[in-house]
């Protein structure tokens, strides 16, 4: 009797669920995949690695890198440059150097002038301006390069001989 009551009760619950539509619910839609980062041409990647990243690394990463972000600005990856600083002003507007805070600040044309030690050489500012005009291509999907020995994959522990 108990088994019959349990089976009957289970059937009743199943019927109630179907009647209310609980069993007929559609599965939740899967979130859309993130759009792939725009492909960077080999020429643009070479220009960035030869002329842009070295200027940013030498002149900006100390105060606006992975460890420290003065004024809330990080310049070691594209997403952070596009997001901008604490004032929510983008540091880079791809294709428009006149609206790019980074170019204004480095050119000493606005109220903020960086780096604090003095204006960068004209060649460096010109390279960054050209890069912004190109649409600010950043190889590797705009990701930052890790600091320290992990930057070179050959130095990673997994690639060292077993001792």
N, C-alpha and C positions, 0 to 999 in steps of 0.2 A: 504494500500500500504506500509506503513512504516513497519508494522509487517512482511509482506511478504519479504521485502528487508532485514530486520534484520535476519529472518530465513534463507534466501538464503545466506546472508553473513556468518552466523554462520556455515552453511553447507560447504561453500567454505573453511573457515578456518579449519574446521575439516578434510576435504579432503586433504588440503595442509599439515596438520600435519601428516596425515597418509602417504602421499606420501614421505615426508622427513624422515620418520621413527621415528619422535618424539613420536608418540603415542605407538609405538611398543618397546620402550626401556624397558629393563629388570630392575626390581627394584635393587637398590644397594645391594650387598651382606652384610649380617650382619657380624659384626666383630666377630672373633673367641673368644670363651670364654677363660678366663684365665685358664691355667692349674691348677688343684687343687694342693695344697701344699702336698708334700709327707707325707704320714702318718708316725707318730712317734710312735714307739712301746712304750708300757707302761714302760718298763725297761729304755729305752732311755730318756723318759720324766722324770722319777723319778731321773735318774742320773743328768740330766740337772738342775732340780729344786733344788736338794740337794747339788750339787757340783759346778755347773757352774754359774747359775744366781746369787747366793750369792756373789761369787768372783767378778763378773762384777759389781754388784750393789754396793758393798762395796768399790771397788778399782777403778772403771772406770767411773761410771755414772756421778760423779760430774763434770768431765771435758769433757766427751764424751757421754752425755745423751741427753735428749729431749730439755733441755734449752740451753746448751752450747755444741758446737762441735769444740773443739780445733783441729787445723790442718785439719778441715773438716771431722773429723772422729766421727761417732756415733756408739756406741756399744750396744744399748739397743734393737735392732731388727736385725734379720738375713739379711734382704735386705741391710741394711746399712753396715754390716760387709762384705758382699760379694762385695758391691760397692767399699768400701775402703775409702781412705782419699783424700785430695786435689791433691795428686800426682797420683791419679787413680790407686793406688796399692791396691788390695783387702786385707783386714785385715785377712780374713779367706779363706783358700783354702780347702774345705771339703775333708777329707781323706788324706791331705798332710800337717802335722804340720811344716815340714821344709820350705815350701813355704809360710806359714801363717805368715804375719807380726805381728799379735797379739802375737803369741808364741815367735817369735824372740825378740820382744820388752819387753815382760814380763820376758823372760829368761835372758835378758841383754846380748844377743849374737850379737846384731847389733849396729849400731852407736846411735840409739835412745834407751834409757832405761827408762822404765815406771814400776810402778808409780814413780814420782819424789822423793817421800819420801824414797824409797829403794825397793829392790827386794822383791817380794812376797814370802811367804813360799813355799818350794819345793812341798808340798802337793797340793797347789792351782795350781801351774804351771803344775803339773802332771795331775790334773783333767782336766784342759783346753786342754792339749795335747791329752789326751784320748778322750775327746769330739770331737776334730777336726778329730782324726783318725776314730771315729765312723761315720764321715760324717757330723758333726755339726748339729745334729738334734735339732730343736727348736720347742717345743710344741706350739700349737695355730697358726700354719702356719707361724711362724717367727715374729709375731707381738710383739710390745713392750707392757709392762705392764704399764698402766697409773700411774702417780705419785699421791701421796696424798690420801685423803680419798676415792676417786672414785675407788681405786684399790680393795677395798672390796665391792662387790655388796650389802651387807647387810646395808652399810652406805649410799647408794644412797637415795636421797630424796624421790623417788617414793616408797620405801619400808618402809618408816617411818610412824608411826601412825598419823592420822589426828588430829591436835590440834585445 
